[in-house]
Amino acid sequence: MFVLHISDLHRSREEPIDNDSLIAALLSDSDRYLGETPPVPQPGAIVVSGDLIQGVGIGAHKWVDSMLDQYRVAGAFLDQLAKRFLAGDRSKIIIVPGNHDACWNTSFAAMERVPADQWPQNIQSALVEPDSDYRWSWRERALYRVYAFQAQRLFHGQTRPWSSAHLGALHITH
């Protein structure tokens, strides 16, 4: 089976290359590959790795809206990709998110700094335990604990800002 691999899309409305232009370039390449000797077949699956979206900086103005919008743009691209190359079968798209796909605003909002007098005796062991709630910041030389939080507070009542509902049948884990 031939697999098409695409990486680091960084989809957002601010990108100078829009979704239609990207799809057109991929279709042009596909047509050219069919004329090669031997011909390169149409893909049976597509792997999209790296960064689907550009992401937003920590504390960015309207970061929730920006992340949602970027995932809408990425979702539209993936939808067209499935239609044009896989007869609409979204189950044949494999997505490997990158660091830009994580919402760092959400991540940092879910952590609290641990006062030095409450650090575990062996920080190194605490950090590497399976399912550890601890994270270390080298920049701050500080220990953080990931805690359960009220997602509604962060997303104004919307608990999953970019879920599979926004991308149809595609499943992106955040």
Order of alpha helices (4+ residues) and beta strands (2+ residues): beta-alpha-beta-alpha-beta-alpha-beta-alpha-beta-beta-alpha
